[in-house]
C-alpha cells in the first residue's frame, strides 16, 4: 500500500500506525517529528503531478482541508482518493478506525484505543462557558455550527455562541463578535497563530483561552491527549493587559 496524505492529522495517523505505507505528504504535515517522505506542496494547492508521480494506491483528503477540484482531478486520471469528513469526536474515532483498517492495519493502534478511553469521560469545566472561537483575523472568521472543533469544545463544557449560525465558518465583524457578549474567547494557535500578544487585546475584559490548534482541530493520535490538555488550557484564560 502506497499512501499520499494531504491531511496533516491523517499523515500522523498513518505514519505511526503503518510504518512505510506513507510515501507523500504536504509541506504542512509536521507530525510525527522527523517525518521523511516526499513533499507535495500545500493542502489547498498541492502539486498534483508530484502526487501522481509517487504512484499512490490512495490519496487521503478531507472536505475542509482540501479542494474538491483536486479530488476530482485525481479521480479523473485514475488515482483513487479517500475523503474524510468527521464533524464529531465519535465520528472521527469511527472514521479513523475504518480508514486504518482499509489501509491494512491488522489491529486498532494503541493511540486510537487510548483516544477512545480519553473521550469516554472527558474532563469538563466546572461552569459551562459561552464562547466565541475565532480561527482567523483580518478578516475575523469563527467556528460556526456542525464542526469537529465545535464538538470537541462542547464535550469539554464550552458552548459555541455561533453554534446555530447557518454558516460553518461565519465572518462577523469584531463589533458583532463583541456584541455576542461571550463569557470566554477561545483562541487556537492554528490556522491563525493567536498568542497572548495577538488576539486578547481585541476583547478587553473578556477571558481568553489560548489553545493548541492541533489538539482542537486534528483528528489523529493527538486525540488521546487532547481532552486533558485542552481542559487545562481552557481553565487558565488570560486577560488583555
C-alpha positions in Angstrom: 0.0 0.0 0.0 1.4 3.4 -1.1 -0.4 6.3 0.6 -0.2 10.0 0.0 -1.8 12.2 2.6 -3.0 15.7 2.0 -4.3 16.0 5.6 -1.8 16.6 8.4 -3.7 14.7 11.1 -4.1 11.7 8.8 -0.4 11.9 7.9 0.4 11.4 11.6 -2.1 8.6 12.0 -0.8 6.6 9.0 2.9 7.2 9.8 2.5 5.9 13.3 0.2 3.0 12.5 1.5 1.7 9.2 5.3 2.4 9.0 6.4 2.5 5.4 3.0 2.9 3.8 3.2 6.7 3.6 5.1 7.9 0.6 4.0 11.5 0.3 2.6 14.3 2.5 2.0 18.1 2.3 4.5 20.7 3.4 2.3 21.4 6.4 2.4 17.8 7.7 4.6 18.5 10.8 3.9 15.2 12.7 5.3 12.9 13.6 8.6 14.7 14.1 11.3 13.8 11.6 8.8 12.5 9.0 10.9 11.6 5.9 8.6 11.4 2.9 8.2 13.2 -0.4 6.5 16.6 0.0 3.8 17.6 -2.5 3.0 21.2 -1.7 0.2 22.7 0.4 -3.1 21.2 1.5 -5.1 23.7 -0.6 -2.9 23.8 -3.6 -0.9 20.5 -3.8 1.3 19.7 -6.8 -0.9 17.0 -8.4 1.8 16.0 -10.9 4.1 15.3 -7.9 1.3 13.3 -6.3 0.8 11.2 -9.4 4.5 10.6 -9.8 4.5 8.8 -6.4 2.2 6.2 -7.8 -0.2 6.1 -4.8 -2.7 3.4 -4.2 -4.8 6.0 -2.5 -4.6 9.7 -1.7 -6.2 10.9 1.6 -8.2 14.2 1.6 -10.6 16.0 3.9 -13.6 18.1 3.0 -12.3 21.1 5.0 -8.6 20.8 4.4 -8.6 20.2 0.6 -10.4 21.4 -2.5 -13.0 19.3 -4.3 -11.3 20.3 -7.6 -8.2 18.4 -6.6 -10.1 15.3 -5.6 -11.9 15.3 -8.9 -8.7 15.9 -10.9 -7.0 12.9 -9.2 -10.1 10.7 -9.8 -10.1 11.8 -13.5 -6.7 10.4 -14.1 -7.4 7.2 -12.2 -5.9 7.9 -8.8 -8.1 6.5 -6.0 -8.9 9.0 -3.3 -10.4 8.7 0.2 -12.2 11.7 1.5 -12.8 12.2 5.2 -15.3 14.5 6.9 -15.7 14.0 10.7 -17.9 16.5 12.5 -17.9 15.0 15.9 -15.5 13.2 18.2 -17.2 9.9 18.0 -17.5 10.3 14.2 -13.7 11.0 14.0 -12.9 7.9 16.1 -15.1 5.7 13.9 -13.7 7.1 10.7 -10.1 6.7 11.8 -10.7 3.1 12.7 -12.4 2.4 9.4 -9.7 4.2 7.4 -6.8 2.4 9.1 -8.5 -1.0 8.5 -9.0 -0.2 4.9 -5.3 0.7 4.6 -4.2 -2.6 6.0 -3.8 -2.1 9.8 -4.1 -5.6 11.3 -5.4 -4.3 14.6 -6.5 -1.0 16.1 -3.5 1.0 17.2 -2.8 1.8 20.8 -3.2 5.5 20.3 -6.7 5.1 18.9 -7.7 2.9 21.9 -6.3 5.5 24.2 -8.3 8.2 22.4 -11.5 6.3 22.8 -10.8 5.9 26.6 -9.9 9.6 26.9 -13.1 10.8 25.2 -15.4 8.4 27.0 -15.3 10.6 30.1 -13.5 13.8 29.2 -12.8 16.5 31.9 -15.2 19.4 31.8 -15.1 23.0 33.0 -16.8 23.3 36.4 -19.1 26.0 34.9 -20.2 25.9 31.3 -18.8 28.8 29.3 -20.4 30.5 26.3 -17.6 31.4 23.9 -16.7 32.8 20.5 -14.0 30.8 18.7 -12.0 32.8 16.2 -9.8 30.8 13.8 -8.6 33.7 11.8 -8.4 37.5 11.8 -8.1 40.1 9.1 -10.9 39.2 8.4 -12.3 37.6 11.5 -13.5 34.1 10.9 -15.1 32.0 13.7 -16.3 28.5 14.3 -20.0 28.1 13.4 -22.2 25.0 13.8 -21.6 21.4 12.8 -17.8 21.5 13.1 -15.4 18.9 14.6 -13.7 21.6 16.8 -17.1 22.8 18.0 -18.0 19.3 19.2 -14.6 19.0 20.9 -15.3 22.2 22.9 -18.9 21.2 23.7 -17.7 18.0 25.3 -15.3 20.0 27.5 -18.0 22.4 28.7 -17.8 25.2 26.2 -20.9 26.3 24.3 -20.2 28.0 20.9 -22.0 31.3 20.6 -22.2 30.7 16.9 -23.3 27.1 17.1 -26.7 27.9 15.5 -25.3 30.0 12.7 -26.2 28.7 9.2 -22.6 29.0 8.1 -20.0 26.6 9.4 -17.3 29.4 9.4 -19.1 32.8 9.7 -17.2 36.1 9.1 -18.6 38.5 11.6 -17.1 41.9 12.3 -15.2 42.5 15.5 -18.1 44.6 16.7 -20.5 41.7 16.0 -18.2 39.4 18.0 -18.2 41.7 21.0 -21.9 42.1 20.8 -22.3 38.4 21.4 -21.1 39.1 25.0 -19.2 35.8 25.4 -18.0 34.5 28.7 -14.9 33.3 27.0 -12.9 33.8 23.8 -11.1 30.7 22.6 -8.0 31.4 20.6 -6.2 28.5 19.0 -2.7 28.8 17.6 -3.7 27.4 14.2 -4.7 28.0 11.4 -4.1 31.6 12.6 -1.4 31.7 15.3 -3.2 33.6 18.1 -0.9 34.4 21.1 -1.1 36.3 24.4 0.0 39.4 22.4 -2.1 38.8 19.3 -5.8 38.3 19.9 -6.8 39.0 23.5 -6.4 42.8 23.0 -9.4 42.7 20.7 -11.6 41.5 23.6 -10.9 43.8 26.5 -12.2 42.5 29.8 -13.1 39.1 28.4 -11.1 36.0 29.5 -9.3 34.5 26.5 -8.1 30.8 26.5 -5.1 30.1 24.3 -5.4 26.6 22.9 -3.4 24.2 21.0 -4.9 24.2 17.5 -3.5 20.8 16.8 -5.4 19.3 19.7 -8.5 21.2 18.9 -8.8 20.5 15.2 -6.7 17.4 14.4 -8.3 14.0 14.4 -5.5 11.5 14.8 -3.0 10.5 17.6 -3.3 13.9 19.3 -6.9 12.9 20.2 -5.5 10.7 23.0 -4.1 13.7 24.9 -6.4 16.4 23.7 -9.1 16.2 26.5 -6.7 16.7 29.4 -4.5 19.3 27.6 -7.4 21.4 26.3 -9.3 21.3 29.6 -6.2 22.6 31.3 -5.7 25.4 28.8 -9.4 26.3 29.0 -9.2 26.6 32.8 -6.3 29.1 32.6 -7.6 32.0 30.4 -5.7 35.3 30.2 -6.9 38.9 30.1 -5.5 41.6 27.8 -3.1 43.8 29.6 
